[in-house]
Amino acid sequence: MIVFMENTIVLTDAERMELNQRAASRSGRADDARRARLLLLLEAGHTWAAIGDKLDCNDAFIDRWSKRFREERLAGLFSRHAGQQASTLTPALEARILQWTLKRTPPDGATQWSTRRLGTQLKISHMMVARVWAKHGLKPQRLDRYMATNDPDFEQKAADIIGLYLNPPAHAAVFSVDEKTAIQALDRKDPVLPLSPERAERHGFEYFRHGTLSLYAAFNTKTGEVLGKTAARHTSAEFVAFLADIVVNQPRDKEIHVIADNLSAHKTGQVDDFLDRHPKVHLHFTPTYSSWLNQIELWFAKIERDVIARGVFTSLADLRRKLMKYIRHYNKVPKTVKWRYFDPTRHITPSSAVTVH
């Protein structure tokens, strides 16, 4: 028969043996050993104050575990997780997570779900939400923008451009041409602090403006070489002058195909007159809002990263010099674009031609 007193506990021989083993164990959990010693001290008649000194614990600890032992005996000594209970990811729960992610908006007015926000809403672990999102490739925190083309002749124009990349005319040069406008010659007011261990390069917030330049560039799709020219403005006259530079840099009477966008400066009477005087120059326009078809845009992104974005330019002449220096060095080891079009059926009908001339 087990007898309880106010501050003491009476143990059976089997319970005392088990608690002594737990208290002396060097391989078990420290909290298990501490609770075992607590019960042994209570059985020995020690006061709560003495037990608190010996075990470095408070009265709440003694009260909690002595009550659990009285109610459940040794089974009551197992620690219980005070937080959220573990859940099993079932197909039904996975479908529910996907349904909420894709079809519903957060009730608190936020524009997108986070793992914690959805976990709280569904009363499940946020890590479970993260695993489901990773499995299905869902990234609600990301946002991509797009521009839908409204060109009624998209298929024909796109097929023409892609044909120039995939099956260029024999013995002809194909150039992807555009202008990068309003490149600012920014000079920092404060000195640039260089890169150092565990610290990124730092630029001062304030700067001087020395004006802007436009960069005309022609990307040779066969060799990867770039023909560049700077101009104070981007006008039709400057575009025609750049076309003339392209012609001059090619063998006489060679067919030249130029891919350009739909900028109004590319479609003026001056451009028409130039094409009439140079019948071997053919101008191909990309569909509206389809800059992704123009390979020069990839090269512009490269020079933006390498030179312009973090550049410090003391004048327009300094900006011009650094742009042209970059082009000269790039042309020593030019790189072509490995253009591949995986699914022509998505935007181009099977009847569309993908070869030109």
Secondary structure, DSSP 4 states (H G I P E B T S, - for coil): ---B-SS-B---HHHHHHHHHHHH-SSS-HHHHHHHHHHHHHHTT--HHHHHHHHT--HHHHHHHHHHHHHHGGGGGS----SPPP----HHHHHHHHHHHHH---TTS-SS--HHHHHHHHTS-HHHHHHHHHHHT--TT----------TTHHHHHHHHHHHHHSPPTTEEEEEEEEEEEEEEEEESSPPBPPBTTB--B--S-EEEEEEEEEEEEEETTT--EEEEEESS--HHHHHHHHHHHHHTS-TT-EEEEEE---GGGSSHHHHHHHHH-TTEEEEEPPTT-GGG-THHHHHHHHIIIIITT---SSHHHHHHHHHHHHHHHTTS--------S-TTTTS-TTS-----
